[in-house]
Amino acid sequence: MTSGDRTSSAELEDWADRIEVGCRGTRFDPSLVRVLATCDSTQDVARSAGPGSVVVAGRQTHGRGRLGRPWIEDLGTGVAISLATRAEAVDRLLLGSTVGVLDAIRAALPGSNQGRVGIKFPNDLVERGRGAKVGGILVEVADDVAVIGIGVNVHRREWPEELSAIGLEELGADQRYRRIDLIETLPVRISNALDADRATLVARFVDAHLPTGRRVEIECGDRIHRGTLESLDPTESLRVRGDDGVVRVWPAASTRILSWEPVGG
């Protein structure tokens, strides 16, 4: 299993050119592509560069996820990218970005394995069998700028014991698959998804949502609730049948799934 730092200048040398090509015809500007060998957070660099920018790091030393949680990309085994656009509703940006990233991840896998990756509300891409995390999305909006941060696990590595994670390599991606092969597809995938109508995005999110029909633990404000997730609309609510048999509806804006029992769990 890989445990060393994979980042090298040779690996990164074609990244800028390939990402610039991937930005053509999208809401992202090829002239605002930045490729960094190392940085603290691609989110901060993209915000400074402004709408249309795309920032990628070979290694990210202080990446962050939702609620201030750290995102680990310290060995050059995964993707750390931030894309800046004009501000709009956070839930709309998160919905489109999640669907777009799922499309990119599935396209990296053999057809028979594409269904192994799905969504866990609100912003995670997870593996079906044991619920291991494949990737995640963070949307930060301030003033007139929205920054979409994306992290995806690509190559094998040793994970901290407290994390359940898996990379595309372990999910069946070709052994020759490189991080840039995924990165260059993200601007158009994200741009197309953000331009899609809400109803289409909701339907696609719901169809790919793996915890539906499974036992879940959710958090809403200071309340923890357990039961079976009967259905969800990621822009509206989650319907959970509690252990007492009562179905309760929880607002999507203030609810998150803490854990769930996957098929192989």
N, C-alpha and C positions, 0 to 999 in steps of 0.2 A: 504494500500500500504506500502511495506517495505521501511523504511527510515534509519534504524539503521545499524551498522556494523555487517555483518554476519560472518566475519572471526573468526575462533577459531582454537586452536591447534588440537582439536579432528577432525575437518574437514580435516585438512592437513595431518594427520598422515599416510594415505595410498597413498598419491599422488606420492611420489618418486617411490615406488615399481611399481605402475600401469603405470607410464610414462616410466620407464625403460623397462617394458615388451613391451610397445607400440613402443619403439625405435628399437627393435630387427629386423634385416633384412632391415633396412632403412639406409639412409646416416647419421643418427644421432647416437651418441655413448651413450649407456646406462650408461657408467661409468662417463659421463659428464653431467648428469642430476642434476640440482640444484633446490630445492624448498625453497623459502624464504617466511616467514610470511609477511614481508613488505620490500619494497625497493623503491628507487627513480625511477629507470627505469630498466626494465629487459633488454633493449637493451644494456646498458652499461656493465652490468654483463656478458651477453653472448659474447660480443666482447672481453672482457678480458679473458674469458674462452677458446675462440678460436673455429675453425671449428669443428662441430659435437656436440657442446654443446646445451642443451635445458634448459632454465631458466624460471621458473614460479613463480609468486608472488601471495600470498593471497590478498594483497593490494598493489597497486602501487601509490605512492604519487605524482610523477612528470612524468607521462607517456606523450609521445609525438606522434603526428601523422605527416602527410605530411605538409611541409612548416612550421614546428615548432609549429603547433597547439597543444594544450593540449589534451590528451586522458584521460577522467575521469574514474578511477577505484579505488575510494577511500573508498568504503563501503563493498568491498568483495562480490559484486553481479554479477561480470562478470569475464571474462577470460583475463589475461594479460600474454602473453607468447612470448618469443623470441627464435628463432632457428638459430644457426649459421652454415654456410656452406662455401665451397670454393667460392671465388668471380667469378661471371660471369655477363653477361649483365643484367642491372637492369630491363629492360623491360621484359626479359625472366623470371626472378625471380618473378616479380610482377604478370605476367600473370599466371604462374603455381600456385603461392601461392593463388591467388584470387580464381581460380577454385577449388583448394584443400579445402580451407576454406568453400566455398559454399557447397561442397559435405558433409562436416562434419556437417554444420548447418542443411541442409535439412534432413540428416539422424537422427537428433535429434527430428524431428517433425513428427506427424502423416502423412501418405501418402497424405491425402486430403489437408494438409496445406503446403506441401513442396514447391509448386509453388508460395506461398506467398512471398518467399524470392528470390531475384535475385541480379544482379550486377548493379552498377552505375559506369561508367568509371570515373577515372582510377582504384580506389582501394577500393570502398565501397560495403558493402553488405546491401541491403535496402529492406524494406517491400513494397509490390506492391501497397497497397491501398492508403496510404498517403505519401509514400516515407520516412518513419522514418528509421533512421540508426540502423542496427542490429550489424554491425561490420565493421572493417577496417583493412587494411594491410599497413605496412610501411617497405620499403626495404632500408637499408643503406649499402653502399659498401665503404670500405676503405682498401687500400693495397690489401692483398689477402683474406680478410674476408668479407663475406656478412652476414648481420644479418636481419632476417625476423621477424618483430614484428607484433603480431596479437592481436587484441582486439575484444571481442565478448560480447554483453550484454546477460546475462542469466536470472537472477531473477528480479522481480519487484523492482523498486525503484523510488524515486522522482527525476526528472531531472530538471536542471536549466531551467528557462523559455525560454532561447534562443536556447535550443537544442530540436530537434525532434528525439527522440530515442525510441526504443522498445526492449524488451528482449524475449528470447526464451519461457519463461514461459507464457508471454502474447500471443505468437503465437501458443500456444497449446502443448508445451512440457509437458511431464508427471510431475505431482506435485512432484514426488520423484526424478526428474532429478537433478543431482549435477553437479557442474562445472567440476569436474574431469572426468565425463562421456564424456564430449566434449574434454577436454584437452588430454586424453590418446589416442584419435583417430587422433590427428593432426600430429604427426611425420610421420605416414605412409601415411596419406592423402597428406601431403605436399611433401614427398619424391616421391611418385608415380606420382604426377602431374609434379614435376620438371623433372622427367625422361621421361615424355610423349613427343611425337613429337609436334613441334610447330603448325602444321596444325590442329591437333586434339584439342589442347588447344584453338586456335583462334576460331574454330567452336563452342566449348562449351561456351566460353565467349560470343560470339555474340548471341547464342541461349538464354542465360540467361540475356541478357542486357535489363533491363526494360525501360529505357528512349527512346529506338529506336521507332520511330513513334510518339513520344510525343514532345510537345513544350519544348525547352531547352534554357537556357542562358549559353553560353560558354565564356571562357576567353582564349585568345591566346596572350602571351606577354602582351602588354598594351592595347589590343583591347578586347572589349566586343561585342558579337554578339548574336542575338536572332533569333529563327526560329524553324523549325521542323527538328529533327534529322532523316534523311532518312536512313542512314546506317553507320556502322563503322567497321574498322578493328583495334583492339586495338594496333597493332604493326605498323600500317601505317597511317591511317587518319580517320577523321570524315567528313561525307557529310551532310551539313545542308542547307535546303532551307530557305532562309531569308524571312522576311516579305515583301520584294520587289519581291519575286518570283524567285530570282536568287539562284542557287545552288553553294555553295562555299565549297571547300575542305580544311580542316584544319589539319595540321600535328599532329599526336597523341603525339609525343614526347614533344610538347610544348603547348598542349591544355588540358583543363580540363572542365568538366561540373560543373558549379556553382550551377545551380538549374534546376528542371524540373517539369512538371505538371503531377503527377501520375494519375492513373485511378480514384481514389477517391478524387483527389485534386480539 
